[in-house]
Amino acid sequence: MTIKKEPIHAGEFLLSEGAGNISRESINVAAGPALYPGQVLGLVTATREFAPYHPTAEDGTQTAVAILFGPLGASDIVRRGRAVVRLAEVSEVHLTGLDPEAERDLAAHFLIVR
């Protein structure tokens, strides 16, 4: 028997968010591999594009600033996406790339990990 695993759905990591659209923004995501909802993101200083959080980087992505809302396919060009950037509670088990430093960084944006 083949067992299929359902991927995480857009926004599944959200426990609560601010009223209306206050928690989310449209963003530019750097070219790269496919990304899934719940990916912790940093902001590349030189290009102002979001990319996966990388704690040992020196390009700006060493600071977690947002969480990807929906999936993005792999691409060799900049992609448009949506991210939760402020005023939300999120489920720790549904996040990718989270470490204690990223959790502190996100808290500065009122993104609270539960």
Secondary structure, DSSP 4 states (H G I P E B T S, - for coil): -----PPPPTTTTEEEE-STTTTEEEEEE-SBS-B-TTBEEEE-TTT--EEE--TT-SSSTTSEEEEE-S-B--BSS-EEEEEE-SSEEE-GGG-BS--HHHHHHHHTTTEEE-
